[in-house]
Amino acid sequence: MQSYEKLLDEAYKDIKPIKHSERFEIPKIQGHLEGTKTILTNLHQISTDLRREINHLLKYLLKELATSGKIKGNTVILQRKIPSSKINEKIQQYTKEFVICKECKKPDTELIKEQGFSFVHCLACGAKHSVRGKI
């Protein structure tokens, strides 16, 4: 039989960490224009901060901004000129819909799928609410 400390250590490995910050700030997009294209250089870092897959965030942005784009290395290339203020606005909308808990207003959440439906599960308060599954 394992000791209590070993069992406790194993349990702590399975727990997802919660960021203990009083104020959550959404990172601002960084990038530049190149001809008719917009190059985003920190979308990977933003998706990591939001704890979401880069593909999910990119798919949302492409649909909301009505453009096409692709991931190339650590950068994202959008096929038209888009001001950073508009991209930041869409990232804030994404965060409100897919990241922030509607009950406790904390960003410590995860996206889960159950029986074909998508839910935001809060790691801080345990609440679960549905979100649109298809972007």
C-alpha positions as a LaTeX table, in Angstrom:
\begin{tabular}{lrrr}
\hline
Residue & $x$ (\AA) & $y$ (\AA) & $z$ (\AA) \\
\hline
Met1 & 0.00 & 0.00 & 0.00 \\
Gln2 & 1.29 & 3.48 & $-0.91$ \\
Ser3 & 1.89 & 6.11 & 1.67 \\
Tyr4 & $-0.44$ & 9.05 & 2.03 \\
Glu5 & 2.21 & 11.49 & 0.76 \\
Lys6 & 2.76 & 9.50 & $-2.46$ \\
Leu7 & $-0.98$ & 9.33 & $-3.12$ \\
Leu8 & $-1.28$ & 13.05 & $-2.46$ \\
Asp9 & 1.59 & 13.80 & $-4.86$ \\
Glu10 & $-0.11$ & 11.74 & $-7.59$ \\
Ala11 & $-3.39$ & 13.57 & $-7.02$ \\
Tyr12 & $-1.67$ & 16.96 & $-7.30$ \\
Lys13 & $-0.18$ & 15.94 & $-10.65$ \\
Asp14 & $-3.71$ & 15.41 & $-12.04$ \\
Ile15 & $-5.06$ & 18.77 & $-10.87$ \\
Lys16 & $-5.00$ & 21.57 & $-13.42$ \\
Pro17 & $-3.35$ & 24.74 & $-12.08$ \\
Ile18 & $-5.38$ & 27.86 & $-11.35$ \\
Lys19 & $-3.85$ & 31.27 & $-11.92$ \\
His20 & $-4.20$ & 33.23 & $-8.70$ \\
Ser21 & $-4.44$ & 36.72 & $-10.08$ \\
Glu22 & $-6.90$ & 39.35 & $-9.04$ \\
Arg23 & $-6.90$ & 41.06 & $-12.42$ \\
Phe24 & $-6.90$ & 39.16 & $-15.69$ \\
Glu25 & $-5.72$ & 41.09 & $-18.73$ \\
Ile26 & $-6.08$ & 39.87 & $-22.28$ \\
Pro27 & $-2.77$ & 40.28 & $-24.13$ \\
Lys28 & $-2.81$ & 42.66 & $-27.08$ \\
Ile29 & $-2.08$ & 41.34 & $-30.54$ \\
Gln30 & 1.30 & 42.09 & $-32.07$ \\
Gly31 & 2.06 & 42.04 & $-35.75$ \\
His32 & 2.53 & 44.07 & $-38.88$ \\
Leu33 & 1.19 & 44.60 & $-42.39$ \\
Glu34 & 3.01 & 43.12 & $-45.34$ \\
Gly35 & 1.49 & 44.25 & $-48.62$ \\
Thr36 & $-2.13$ & 43.12 & $-48.51$ \\
Lys37 & $-1.55$ & 40.63 & $-45.68$ \\
Thr38 & $-1.60$ & 40.95 & $-41.90$ \\
Ile39 & 1.10 & 39.04 & $-40.01$ \\
Leu40 & 0.32 & 38.21 & $-36.36$ \\
Thr41 & 3.36 & 37.28 & $-34.27$ \\
Asn42 & 1.97 & 36.50 & $-30.80$ \\
Leu43 & $-1.29$ & 34.60 & $-31.36$ \\
His44 & 0.34 & 31.44 & $-29.96$ \\
Gln45 & 1.18 & 33.27 & $-26.73$ \\
Ile46 & $-2.37$ & 34.66 & $-26.49$ \\
Ser47 & $-3.89$ & 31.20 & $-26.97$ \\
Thr48 & $-1.58$ & 29.84 & $-24.25$ \\
Asp49 & $-2.59$ & 32.62 & $-21.86$ \\
Leu50 & $-6.26$ & 31.92 & $-22.58$ \\
Arg51 & $-5.69$ & 28.14 & $-22.25$ \\
Arg52 & $-7.25$ & 27.45 & $-25.63$ \\
Glu53 & $-6.05$ & 25.65 & $-28.74$ \\
Ile54 & $-4.52$ & 27.98 & $-31.32$ \\
Asn55 & $-6.68$ & 26.38 & $-34.03$ \\
His56 & $-9.90$ & 27.13 & $-32.12$ \\
Leu57 & $-8.95$ & 30.78 & $-31.58$ \\
Leu58 & $-7.78$ & 31.17 & $-35.19$ \\
Lys59 & $-10.95$ & 29.60 & $-36.58$ \\
Tyr60 & $-13.04$ & 32.04 & $-34.54$ \\
Leu61 & $-10.97$ & 35.03 & $-35.71$ \\
Leu62 & $-11.10$ & 34.00 & $-39.38$ \\
Lys63 & $-14.88$ & 33.66 & $-39.26$ \\
Glu64 & $-15.45$ & 36.90 & $-37.35$ \\
Leu65 & $-13.03$ & 38.91 & $-39.51$ \\
Ala66 & $-14.38$ & 37.37 & $-42.75$ \\
Thr67 & $-10.97$ & 36.45 & $-44.11$ \\
Ser68 & $-8.79$ & 33.44 & $-44.71$ \\
Gly69 & $-5.50$ & 32.70 & $-43.06$ \\
Lys70 & $-3.03$ & 30.08 & $-41.97$ \\
Ile71 & $-0.44$ & 29.26 & $-39.35$ \\
Lys72 & 3.13 & 29.34 & $-40.62$ \\
Gly73 & 5.68 & 28.52 & $-37.95$ \\
Asn74 & 5.08 & 30.81 & $-34.98$ \\
Thr75 & 3.20 & 33.40 & $-37.02$ \\
Val76 & $-0.32$ & 33.64 & $-38.37$ \\
Ile77 & $-0.90$ & 35.13 & $-41.81$ \\
Leu78 & $-4.27$ & 36.75 & $-42.57$ \\
Gln79 & $-5.00$ & 37.31 & $-46.25$ \\
Arg80 & $-6.11$ & 40.95 & $-45.97$ \\
Lys81 & $-5.23$ & 44.15 & $-44.12$ \\
Ile82 & $-6.95$ & 44.26 & $-40.73$ \\
Pro83 & $-6.26$ & 46.89 & $-38.07$ \\
Ser84 & $-4.97$ & 45.57 & $-34.74$ \\
Ser85 & $-7.82$ & 47.31 & $-32.89$ \\
Lys86 & $-10.37$ & 45.16 & $-34.73$ \\
Ile87 & $-8.41$ & 41.95 & $-34.04$ \\
Asn88 & $-8.11$ & 42.87 & $-30.34$ \\
Glu89 & $-11.87$ & 43.51 & $-30.20$ \\
Lys90 & $-12.56$ & 40.03 & $-31.63$ \\
Ile91 & $-10.14$ & 38.43 & $-29.15$ \\
Gln92 & $-12.02$ & 40.15 & $-26.31$ \\
Gln93 & $-15.32$ & 38.78 & $-27.66$ \\
Tyr94 & $-13.78$ & 35.30 & $-27.90$ \\
Thr95 & $-12.54$ & 35.58 & $-24.30$ \\
Lys96 & $-15.95$ & 36.67 & $-23.05$ \\
Glu97 & $-17.71$ & 33.80 & $-24.84$ \\
Phe98 & $-15.21$ & 30.92 & $-24.55$ \\
Val99 & $-12.90$ & 31.70 & $-21.60$ \\
Ile100 & $-14.45$ & 33.78 & $-18.79$ \\
Cys101 & $-16.74$ & 31.89 & $-16.38$ \\
Lys102 & $-20.24$ & 33.32 & $-16.39$ \\
Glu103 & $-20.69$ & 32.59 & $-12.68$ \\
Cys104 & $-17.50$ & 33.76 & $-10.96$ \\
Lys105 & $-16.02$ & 35.84 & $-13.83$ \\
Lys106 & $-12.62$ & 34.13 & $-13.58$ \\
Pro107 & $-10.56$ & 32.99 & $-16.58$ \\
Asp108 & $-9.59$ & 29.65 & $-15.03$ \\
Thr109 & $-11.69$ & 27.50 & $-17.37$ \\
Glu110 & $-11.34$ & 24.70 & $-19.88$ \\
Leu111 & $-13.34$ & 23.80 & $-22.97$ \\
Ile112 & $-14.82$ & 20.32 & $-22.82$ \\
Lys113 & $-17.07$ & 18.30 & $-25.11$ \\
Glu114 & $-19.78$ & 16.01 & $-23.82$ \\
Gln115 & $-22.18$ & 14.10 & $-26.03$ \\
Gly116 & $-21.56$ & 16.43 & $-28.99$ \\
Phe117 & $-22.00$ & 19.66 & $-27.02$ \\
Ser118 & $-19.27$ & 22.09 & $-25.99$ \\
Phe119 & $-19.08$ & 23.46 & $-22.47$ \\
Val120 & $-16.88$ & 25.87 & $-20.56$ \\
His121 & $-15.96$ & 24.21 & $-17.26$ \\
Cys122 & $-14.66$ & 26.53 & $-14.54$ \\
Leu123 & $-11.74$ & 25.16 & $-12.55$ \\
Ala124 & $-12.23$ & 27.79 & $-9.83$ \\
Cys125 & $-15.93$ & 27.41 & $-8.93$ \\
Gly126 & $-16.91$ & 24.22 & $-10.79$ \\
Ala127 & $-19.65$ & 25.84 & $-12.88$ \\
Lys128 & $-20.34$ & 24.54 & $-16.36$ \\
His129 & $-22.16$ & 26.37 & $-19.12$ \\
Ser130 & $-22.71$ & 25.61 & $-22.78$ \\
Val131 & $-21.15$ & 27.49 & $-25.67$ \\
Arg132 & $-21.69$ & 27.29 & $-29.38$ \\
Gly133 & $-20.04$ & 24.12 & $-30.58$ \\
Lys134 & $-19.41$ & 25.02 & $-34.18$ \\
Ile135 & $-17.51$ & 28.15 & $-34.97$ \\
\hline
\end{tabular}
